[in-house]
């Protein structure tokens, strides 16, 4: 889960997030090792070693100039089975209570890792919270000095290659997360200089001015109305009512008791049945006797970070299922004993994040229904803090929040443009990556590679991906596959994406959907990418949400159900389950035309 993101004035993106560093897809992952270079000890090292495989241990010994290394040294290796390209193994110091060189050595490690990534032409790096575990560094000191070194690197080096630094914190280490969040907020949110003139541009809060009446505060974000009201959530008429329950969705106290009793026994039985099946902490049931269309039951949380995450998940599911309104309780303020101000901040930030990603989505009303009137003031204060600000009363921040909607390597698009094809320069890392994927199975000559930038299609893919991850309870849902096409359809695909209505033009052996190939050689045949009058052909390298798949059959118009008693369908079908070479999707938002490759 993303905790914060900023961009320095030199253009370096810094992201603070929780997760498992061994899963990072950055060009570089930083690991910590002892001076004997043995990997299967220490939480970070062990996780990376388990994911990468035995060869990583062999490489680190082979790349070290002698059997052991000194504290502060860094050994670079290939990443083996990791999703990164390189691993930088740092011999980190133990905390010496400020009496020795430990702090200086740790600063040096960050400086050297960032410098090595830049000098190696790498574009992104993932950093763990080095020193905060068994090495004993105070967490606040570790956080502060890491951010100091990243900023110093950005300012002094002004990197040309390294564009993204991701700080990845272990999700269960609440103390480290809090210290890094505090340091991040202090370092960036408060860093400001006076504006040079009243007309200077300033970051605007996302909410319009809060309007208050008896028992309700209301604001807008774009076209969406956000309301905080006192009342009884069981009386809500929104499309979706959210229930804060427990992991088994059987909680019979507080708001959950009220909702289950009002909804009736059929909903309680449905909760019991769905709760017994594997689930991502969210289930959707029928409304029973409530006046909504669906009840969305969350596994309740008592940590503000997790409260924000589950509220985001709930909102994303509402968007994905085209619901127009949703009512939440104040999650965590009852038996969870979380302070109302923390809950307000977490829930409203979740609303802002999701609405920022879906500015023209179906959702038009978000309501937070509070049972205890005294909490209304905390939510009002939180809403006010997020109001759009008068430039005359503000300072210009040195750091600007990044647009989370689109990939960071995208070029700036003209304001009136909905889609743009950007020529990728040969020799760049981006060009080489696409070229290598193409040439892995196809020997034809590449003429040019263009990046397709279409924000609306990209957002649709991300919404679908998040929904798929929640339904499938795993993150292995996306593949990069090829799709051959003719020159006449390129403009339409760039603007509107793939259209399964065209199924049957070239192939229907495994169903009437859109076909994607694992190997470029298949898509390069004249059947799928016919040459133009100059002999030039084209195909797309796509991001495709294949999710859970099954064998396809001729005549299919949707994937089959996963079981005889389930309404949940497979996400795609394939030509064969063992080592598939072809995937077929039946939902247009499951694929994004990322790169257009012209070749002959």
N, C-alpha and C positions, 0 to 999 in steps of 0.2 A: 504494500500500500504506500502510495506517495504521501510524504509528510510535508514536503516543501520543494519549491523549484524557483531558481532565480537565474539571471544571466548577467555576467559582469559587463562592464562597458567595453571590454575587449572582445566580447562575443562568446565567452566560455560559459556553457550551461552547467549549473551545479544542481544536482537533484539529491534530495534526502529521502530515503525510502526504507521500508522494511522488506525482508525477504531472505532467501537462501542464496548466498553469493555464488555457490557452485553452479547455480542455474543461470547466472548472468550471461547476457548475449553481447556484452561490450567486447571491444577488440582485446582488451587486457583485463585480467583479474589479478588483484594483488593478494598474495598469500603470506602467512607468517610461519616461520620455521625456527627451530632451535639451531644452535651452531653445529650440531652433528648432522643436520639436514634430513633427519628422519621425519617422514610425513604423517605417519599414523598416530600422532599425538597432538593434542590441542584441538579445540572444537572446530576452528576454521580450517586448519590444515587437514584434519581428518575428513571433514565433509568434502573438501576439494579432491582429496586423494581417492575417496570412495567413488566419486562421480567420474573422475578422469581415468582411473585404472592404474594398474601396476607400472605401466611404462613411464608414468610421470616421475616415479621414484628413480628409475634408471636414468632418465634425462637430467634430473637435478644433480645427481652424482657425476654424470658425464660432463656436464657444463661447468661444474665447480673446478677451479684450478687446483685445489688440494682437497683432502678428505673432509675438512671442516672449514667453516668460514668465521669471520669476526662479526661481532654485533655491528649492525649498520650496513652490512654487505647485502647486495641484491643479486640473485641469480635468475636469469631469464630462460624460460623453456617454452617449447611448443605446448599446446593445450590438450593434446591427446583427445579424449572423448568429450571434453567440455565444449560449450557452444562458443567460447571465445577463441581468439587466434593465439594469444600468448598468456603465460602466467609469469608474473614477477614474484619470486619468492624472497621475502625480506627477513633477515635475521634481526628480530626486534629486541630492544632492551627491556629489562625489568625496571620498575619504578624504584628510584633510590631516594625518595622523599625530598627531592630537590637538592640533594647533597653532591651529586656527581653530574655525569654527562648524559643521563638517560633522556632528558627532554630534548637536548640538542641532537642526539642520535635519532630520535623519532622524527623530529623535524626534517632531518637529513634524508630519512627514508622516503617521506612524502615528496620532498623536493626532487630526489633522484628518480623515483618512480614516474612522476609527471614528466620530468625531463626526458627520460628514456622513451616514454610513449611518444612524445612530440618528435624526438630525433628519429624515431623509427617509423614516422609517417602514420602512426595509428590515430584513430579518431575518437575513441572512447575508452574510459577506464573505470573499473569498479573497485572501490576501496572499502575494506571492512573497518570496524572501530578498533584499530590496532592498539594493543596494550591494555584494553579495558577488562580483560579476563584474568587469567592466572598471572599475567605480568604485573598486575596491581596498580596501573596508572589510575589516578582519580578520574572519573568519567568526565567531569566538567573540564578538566585540564586537557584531556585527550581530545575532546570535541573542539575546544577553542583553538588548540595549536594546529589541528588538521585544517580547519577552515582558514586560519591565518596563512598556512603554507599554500593552500589552493589559490587564495587571493594574491599572494605574493608572486606565485608562478604566473598567474594571468597577467598581472601588471608588468612584471619584469621581462617575461619571455614573450608576451603577446603572441601566443601560439597560432601557427598557421594550419596545423593538422589536427591537433587535439581540440575537439569542440565540446566534449561532454564528459563530466566527472559525476559518477553515481556513487553516493555513499550508501552502502547497504548494511542495515542493522538487523540483528537477529530478532525475529518477531516476538519471542517470549521474554526478551530482556527489557522489561518495562523501565528499569532505572536508567539504562544506557539510552534508550529511546527518548526519555524525558530530558536528559542532560543535553543530548544532541539537538533536540527540538528547541530547547531554551537558547542554546548557543546560536543556532541557525536564525532564530527570531531576533535575538539581540544583535547579531552581526549584520543582518540584512534589512530587517524591517525598520530599524532605527537609524540606519545609515542614510543621512540626508544632508543636503546643502540648501541654503536659501535660494529661492527662485530669482532669476535675473530680472524678471518683469512679471506683472500680474497676469500676463497672457500666456506665460509658460505652460506647456502641456504637463499635466500631472496624471498619475494613475487614478482612475475613477473607481469608486466603490460600485459594486454591481447592482445595488438596490436603489429604487427611487425613494423619495422621502416617505418615511413611515407615517401613515395616517391612522389615528387611533379613535376608537369609540368605546362605549361601555363593553368591557369584556373581550375586546378584539383589537389587534394591531394588524395592519395590512400594508404591504408594499408590493412592488412589481419588479421583476427582472425580465427585461424584454417584454414578451407578450404573456408571460406567466405571472399569475397572481399568487403571492405567498402570504398566508394568513396564520396568525397565532391566536387561538381563541380559548376561552374557558368553556367547558361543557362536558357532555357525556358522549364518548366516542361511539357508543353502541347506537346512537341516534343519527350518525353521519350518513349522508346520502351520496358521498363520493363513489366513483367507480370501484375504488379499492380502499378497504380499511386494513390498516396494518396492526397486527397483534404482536406484542413483545412477550415471548414465552420462554420455555427452557429447551434444552437440546433434544428432548423427546417430544416436544410440543404438547405437553400434558399439564402445564402449570395451572393450578386452580387457586390462584391468589392474585390480588391487585387487578390490573387492567385485563390480564388474561382471563381471570375468573369471570369478570363482567362480560367480556366478549363471548366466551364459550357458553355461558348461561343464557345470554340473549340470543345467540345464534341457534342454540338447540342441540339435542343429542346427536343428530346426524353429522354435524360438523366435528363434534368431539370424536366420534368414531373414525371419521376421515383423517383427522389429525393423528390418531393412534396408528392407523394403518400406514400412512405416509411416513410417520416418524420412525416406524420400524424398518423402513427401507433406507438404503444409502441416499444421503441428501447433502447439499452444500450448506446446510444451516438455514435454508429458506424453503418453505412449502407454500403452495397455493391451494385453497379449498373453495368449495362452493359457499355462498353467503348464508345459507340457512335462513333464519328469520330476520337477518339484518337487511337494510335497504340498499346495500352496495351490490356490485356485480361479483366481486371476489373478495376473500379474506387472504391476506398475505401474512403468514406467520413467520416471525424471525426468532432465531435462538438469541435470547436477550444477552446484553453485554453490560459490563460494569467498568469498562475502560473507555475513556473518550475517543481514543484512536480507533478502537473497534466499533464504537457506536457510529462514528462517521462512516466507517467501511460498510457496515450493514445497511445504513440508510442509503448510501450510494447504490448498493446492490439492489435494494428494493425499488429505488427510483429507476434504475436501468431496466429492471424487469417491467415496470409500468410502461416505460418508453417502448421497449421491444414488443410489448403486447398491445400497443396502441391505445392504452387507457388515457383518459383526458384529465382525471382528477384522482387525488389520493389523500387520505387522512391518516396521520401518524399520532400515536401517543407520545408523551415526553419520555423517550426510552431511557431507562436506567435511573430515573428519579425516585422510583418507589422503593422496592426491596433492594435494588441495586445500590442505593445510597450515594449515587453520584450527584455532585453539586449541580443545581439547576443551571448555573452560568456555564459550566463545562458542557453540559448536555446541549444547551442552546447553541454554543459556538460550534460544537461537533455537527449537530444536525443542520444548521444553516450553511456551514461550509460544504457539507455534502450536497445540499440543494444547489449551491452555487457551482460546484464542480460539474454536476450532471447537466444542469441547464446551460452551462457554458459550452459543453460538448454537443448539446442538442438544442440549439437556439430556435429551430423551426420545427421541433418535434410535436407530437400530438398532445403532450401534457400542457394543460392551461391553468390548473389550480393545484397548489400544494397547501394542505392545512395541517397544522400541528395543534392537537386538541389537548388542553391542559385541565386536569381534574382539580388541582389545587390552585386557587386564584392568586395566592401570594407569589407563585412562580412566574406570573405574567410579566412582572417587572424585569426579571432576568432575561427573558426572551426579547423584551422591548429594547433593553440596553444592547443586546447582541445584534439586533436588527439595525439599530442606529449606527453602530460601529461599521456597518457594511453599506451605509448610504453613500451615494455619489456625493463627492465633496466639491465645495467651492474652491476653485484654484487660488483665490486670493488668501484663503486661510491655510493653505497647505505648503509643504516643502516638496521640492522635486527629489525623488528618490534616486540614488545611484544605481539601484538594481531594479530591473523590470521583470515582472512575472512572465514566464514563457507561455506561449499559446500551446495548450496541451492537445489541441485538436489534430494537428498535422505533424508529420515527421520533421525533425529539426533540419535535415539536409535540404528540404524544399526551398526553392527560391521564393522571394517575395512576389506575390501575384498582383496584377493590376486590380484596383477595387471593383471594376465592372466585369471581371473575368470569372467564369464559373469553372473553367478547366484550362490547363496549359500543358503543352508538350515542351519539355526543356532538354536541349541537346547536352549529353554528358560528354565531357572532354576525355578523349582517349588517354590512358596512362594513369588516371585517377583511381583511387581505391574502389570507388563506387563502380566505375566502368569495368575495372578488372574483375570484380566479383561477379557481375552479370555475364561478362565474356566467358569466364571460367565455367559457369553453370551451363552456358550454351555449348561450349566446345567439349564438355565432358562426353557428349554423345553425338555431336554434329560437327562435321569437318568443313562446312561451307563458310564462305568468307563474310564476315560482318562488315557492313558499310557504316552503320551508325547505330547508336543506342540513345533513346529518348526516355526521360522520366516523365510519367504521366501524373500531373498534379490536379486532382479533382477533390476538393475538401468534402463535398456532400457525399460522394461515393465512399471516401475514406472513413468518414464518421459512421456511415451505415455499416461498414465492415466491422468497425470496432464495437458497435452496439451488439451486432450479431455474435461476435466472438465472445464478448463477456457473457452474453446469455447462454451460449453453448458451453462455456466453461462451468457455469453454475449448474446447468442441467446434467452435464456429463461427469462432473466432479473430478475433472482433470484438465491440465493445461496443454495437452498434446493435440490440438485441434486444427492447427494451421500448417499448410505445406506451400512450397513454392513450385508451381507447375507451369507448363507451357501450353499455349493455345494458338494454333495457326489460324490466320485469317487472310482475307483479300484486302487490297488497298481501299476498295469502295466502302468497307464497313469500319475503317479505322476511326473516322471522325465520330461516328455514332457510338462506338464502344468507348472512346475517350470521354465523351460527354455524358453518356447514359449507362455505361457498363454493359455487361453481358445480358443477353436476352434469351431465355430458354424457349421463347415462342418460335425461335428459328430452328429448334430441334428438328432433325430430319434432313437438313440441308446437306450434311456430309455423313452423319453416322447416327444410328438408333439401335445398335446391337444390344446395348445394355440399359436402355431406357430413353425416354424423350426429354432429356435435360441438356445441359451444357457440358461439353467434354473437355477434359484437361489431361495432358500427357506428362508422365514423369520425365521422359527423355525428350530433348529438343529434336532429335532425329525423326521422331514420329510426326511432330507438328510441322517439320520442314518439307514433308512430301507435298507434291503438287496438288494432291487432293484437298489438303487442309490449308495450304498457303500458296495459292496459284501465283505465278509470276506476272508482273505487268509487262508492258510492251518493251521495257528496257531489260527484262530478265530479272528484275529485283523482286524479292519476296519479303514478307513480314510475319512476325509472330510476337505474341506477348509473353513475358515472364510475369506470372500472376501470383498474388497471395490468395490462396483458396482455403476456405474453412471446410475441411473434409470430415472433421470430427470422428464420430463412430460410424463405420461403414460396413457394408455387406455386399455379397454378390449381386450384380445387376442382371436384369432380364429384359428382353425386347418387349416393348409395350408399356413399361413402367412409366407412370406420370408423376409419382412421388415415391420416396423410399418406403420400404415396408416397415411395419411396426416392430419394435424390439422384442415383443413377446405377444402371445395370444391374449393376455389379460391387460396389456398396456396400450395406452393411446400414444405413448412417446415413440416417435419414428427415428430410424437411423438418419444421419445427416447427409450421407452420400452413398453411392454404390460404386463398385469397381468391376474390372474385367475378370479378376481372380483374386481370392483372398490371400494366397501365398505370393508375396512379392508383386503387388499390383503394378501395372504399367499405365493404367487409365483410371481416372476418377470422373464421376458424373454427379453434378449437383442439380437440384431442382428449385433452388431459391436464388433469385438474382443477386441478393445482397451478400451471398456467400463468397464472392470472388471480386478481387480488385485488380485492374490491369496496370500493374506497377511500372513495367518497362516495355517499350515497343522496340523490338530489334529488327532492323532492316538488313537483309543479307542477300547473297546471290551465289 
